[in-house]
Amino acid sequence: MNYKLVSTRDYIGKVLIEMQKKHKNLVVIDSDLASSVKSNEFAEVYPNNFFEMGIAEQSSMSSVCGFAMEGFIPIYVNFSIFVTGTVWTQLRQACYSNFNFKIIGSHPGMDNGPDGATHHALEDIALSRVIPNMTVFTPSDMNELKACVEEALKINGPVYIRTPRDTVPILHDENCSFHTGKAEILEDDGNDIAIIFEGSSSKEAYEGFLSLKELGYKNKLINIRSIKPIDSELINKLSSRVKGIVTVENHNVSGGLNGVISEEIVKSKNNIIVKCVGVNNTFTESGKTSDVKKKYGLSSEKVVEKALEIIKGL
């Protein structure tokens, strides 16, 4: 693994430019945050395919529907809290019609650290995955983002792509693959604990994995990638082999990754302990991103703590 830390957000514009070369009917929608989510880079190259809607998120989502009805493939790029929470009624209606559109949510979870707690998206996985017809992806670095958007454009329907704003380790090379409904085993040392993370919590999950390795434990590290549909086959297989599962997410543990995995464990009927690392039923606060994440429960230390609780039977 290349442990150079890079913000995936910085590559959104470049990925969109590359996708436009293959999909001439692609249009990008913005709500006055183009420079923050880097869709301004797309606008400079393809001004006729870029539409600035101003601070009017619900109207932006409605315009997405209009473009989809006319045969375009609209991609709405904004902060995660706005493209799921603020527009939820319009998003639900768009999914009801099963329009072919994509939304990219940057600044997920606590990644919007100092910009105000109201901009922290701790419910977006729950809000998006519960809507019928919606597919939900969580790429973990810029190379996986590119593969993820390519995969999303193969799907004739709505897709939500949740991408990190905080710096994260580069887990993949430029030629990585991405398949709907398939997770990725990044490390496999043994069957003590399976650590399963969503993309924006890769740093905390990986560092927790390494700390446990130094303590002599043999674990697996899983990049879930596709929240919906989930890789049921792998989750079922893991739950029959390891001593327990630790989920790691930059999200409220209710309704997010922990919720998805717990639902799968119940369906598998395997008797296995699942412990969660993430925000526990509270609003967060504004501050330095790394400090806020640590204060509200997302850290490598918490990954180690939860894994040891399982191993020691606590």
Steps between C-alpha positions, in 0.01 A plus 500: 500500500614853414457684827517844343191688627291671228151654493281314251291818461790660311452249214124536443540757220772297327290183510197684357711640215619150415146361513372774265733371228314166509146625575415799282154537659643551849418830675620625840275692742635726776347703784757774560772271637689418179836615634448301822409175325731566201230478235628846391781314320235324288325835437820652361541219244132434420307825573204395283453184708520674838199660671538730803166503684602720794414428863177321410560133567140382461470680166837351399367151571185580300718610208681168525166331433438725201835422346445127554158518333664661195753218462801659670694337784505767772759485778418723797809579709471664843572444869356168623259671740345701214471229230322262736348691794406840357354352180351186651143549377615578144755215516233254609271610217785465247567146625127423487519575127827303482667777298852440376709746705799499732578710807845545649513600867826648621576603861320194654474434872724733700724588200354853502662544844541878555222615265220446749340195658186551290713412195604163646329219307447223754176365353559495122565125470177431691302754295621373164506125551143487624359635170393231250688497165799686652851350481755624758879491452776611741837523318802536726755688287530690170580193290204311639284812444578488129417129477188559708368780273567282195298222661221742596469617140436139394190493723176626348364654820582718801837458673635682807881520523635602842858622476750621767596865549754432776835355394500120470767241405530390137382139505481433125702548184370677190369178343287382790164339427162564662196273486151571631420291808854375553722584799880483503728311738797735537691300765456141621727387785256260667164449666510698824295806400358636172534880490247634246513868403332745264721717277536817705613309813782308328779677692361413844416141397840433344697649788289296744575188296874570519488564877324167558758329280779638717321351801513158332142468376419368153213688343333581170453852360196542274417798276122471461487735193140421405260574786195421290491239365721349772731202451276253688708200394820639652329621820342156545835330442681732742242456773551122494879525535614791717450555873327832446453801274590864562331752270670837449312797357505878474125502567242440769522130590120481477387440143848518350765233441443336838129483424561339161742240634278420800205440268712259295618314811140453614410359158802267505386353836865477607555568870773763487575824689496829307651811664489846348740794469335826399273773633250371755160673483618858551565819306866593464661845525711732289877470531819360352395189307743259665408628850126475432532147363697386804263668749193340343636147482667458160864407565746214459510471880127426502549232233757329721280539810195342335703215348657417836158505667391225261819296535494520880125429519406837651 
